[in-house]
Amino acid sequence: MADLPSYDRARAFRLLVSLFAIADIRRRERHCVGGCSHEWHQPAPREEAGPAPA
C-alpha cells in the first residue's frame, strides 16, 4: 500500500476495512452462533461514577 499514489490510498484503506467487516460477519455467523466467549466481544463492566480526580 505504501507504493500506491496518495489518491488511491484512501480507497484501498476503505476497501480493506470493508473486506475485514465482511470477514468478521462471516466468522461470527460460523463460530459465534450460540454466543461468543471471545474476550474482546465482552463489554467491560462499567465502574460507578465516583468523584472527579483532584
Residue, then its C-alpha position, 0 to 999 in steps of 0.5 A: m500500500a505504501d507504493l500506491p499514489s496518495y489518491d488511491r490510498a484512501r480507497a484501498f484503506r476503505l476497501l480493506v476495512s470493508l473486506f475485514a467487516i465482511a470477514d468478521i460477519r462471516r466468522r461470527e455467523r460460523h463460530c459465534v452462533g450460540g454466543c461468543s466467549h471471545e474476550w474482546h466481544q465482552p463489554a467491560p463492566r462499567e465502574e460507578a461514577g465516583p468523584a472527579p480526580a483532584 
